[in-house]
């Protein structure tokens, strides 16, 4: 494997991830309206839209074990094909039943792709650049979230909704074709257990168990990441309502500024972690994000909201790639699929329950207290991370003592 980060395989996967994200973000913002335009009741439309998250969440625990035991390239191709069929299928669907079928296909494909692609990429990223590489893969999603919705609107003006779905699916089809730029269908790292045939046979005999579906070693880092996903769910659901309550206009600026900051700081975070270790990145990142939530709750104008967004984006852009790469380092590349699925599973659950808890809390406490509680949640992660690092250091010290005794 090449020792430079931007090798042909990593570049191919970067563009696969970008194209796949483009397709997702082109669709997500208009699907509910499209369903209503088809004559589907709003309640039913909400259920159909939600099927994507439900199916992604359901398949996530199985993605890791599949990724670690079978050929990752073939699994990625299969999942991209499912996504393409789902997206293009939206354009052909004419009712609730067919839309539900295509939505489930899209959700299953997305859940597999987002897990397997990262697991596969770890084989092409030099270990010394793991944090940086994962940060760049995250940037492709930031680019997509900033550009794809607007692009989709312009495309829809020319082609209509159906044309928008077809073009979104075409992006995923192009990503499917780019996978073949890897070193063949049995590319290095494509097989579970680092492509070794003997290990592959052993891996496939493993039973479906909690240990093989959940990376217990990575749960601590996943928990910290889930706290970030929880507040993401809160902000996505309630920021606009909060701004309206306070008479603050032009809230869209917040999302633009956040996207720019994430674009800048995600790769910087990876480089920092690769050189200085996760603690150097995560402690300040948690503090910045916590402060941003306290500031958001006290905001009375768009300037204060934007400043809170800058702080939050710096913190989140630094923390998330660091946590994801540390999950993989903790379990090793041979179980990178399980590590990745565990990381995403925590985020899926947290981002899903965030709006539910937030909705109940707002009615009792109000928006400011809700954002303050999010700040307290983030600050509590300082203690959680300190415990994780202390336990890891204790295990390392114990191991060194045992090695020393055996040598003596």
Beta strands, then each sheet from edge to edge (+ up, - down):
end
